[in-house]
Amino acid sequence: MDSDIYALVAKYGFKNLHVRLEEIMRDEYAYFQTKFQIQTPAVKEVVQNVQVIQKKPRKTKVKKVAPSEEHEHHEQQDVQLSLEDTEVKDVIVMVTEKANNFRDPKEMKEFQKNAVEAKRKENEAAGLEPSFFLTKENLKMWIEDEGKTYAWVAREKAGCPETQVAATAQMMGLKSRISKKLGRTMSGR
């Protein structure tokens, strides 16, 4: 079969052969359609008279809450909107800003370092060592039950580097929710 096809290609060229094959296939398809097409009964269309009710455009009051520059509390502003042919629902927009919301990584590391150092000094003054806090029961409660991070435990409780908290927890078979999630992501489960 291949040799016959190549002989036709050599004699007529790819383009002419392709065009003629498509013509033949169209003719055959049309014939088979008429031969094997299932006759469906004619369906009578019934069109009902439908009334379209147009709603009046409504004015909607939108309350916009914006932070005030002069005061720390928020003030509300009323805005009138007129929209035609659309349905609008009341929307309340709240804008709030936090002071530490947009810290860069350097600031975050500095904050963590300072907080850990302060907690370490506080614990030393009380005669406590990080190992007193890094027990299996405490770590299980803070990390697994409450969902706290290694950094939180280091900063708020132990006063030691978070790597020490992580190593101790992992040595005891405990993992934070973030570590578990990363593990699932890495393994593809």
HELIX and SHEET records of a PDB file:
HELIX    1   1 ASP A    2  TYR A   12  1                                  11    
HELIX    2   2 PHE A   14  PHE A   36  1                                  23    
HELIX    3   3 PRO A  105  ALA A  125  1                                  21    
HELIX    4   4 PRO A  130  PHE A  133  1                                   4    
HELIX    5   5 LYS A  136  LEU A  139  1                                   4    
HELIX    6   6 LYS A  140  ASP A  145  3                                   6    
HELIX    7   7 TYR A  150  VAL A  153  1                                   4    
HELIX    8   8 ALA A  154  ALA A  158  3                                   5    
HELIX    9   9 GLU A  162  MET A  171  1                                  10    
HELIX   10  10 ARG A  177  SER A  187  1                                  11    
SHEET    1   A 3 HIS A  74  LEU A  83  0                                        
SHEET    2   A 3 ARG A  58  PRO A  67 -1                                        
SHEET    3   A 3 ILE A  92  MET A  94  1                                        
END                                                                             
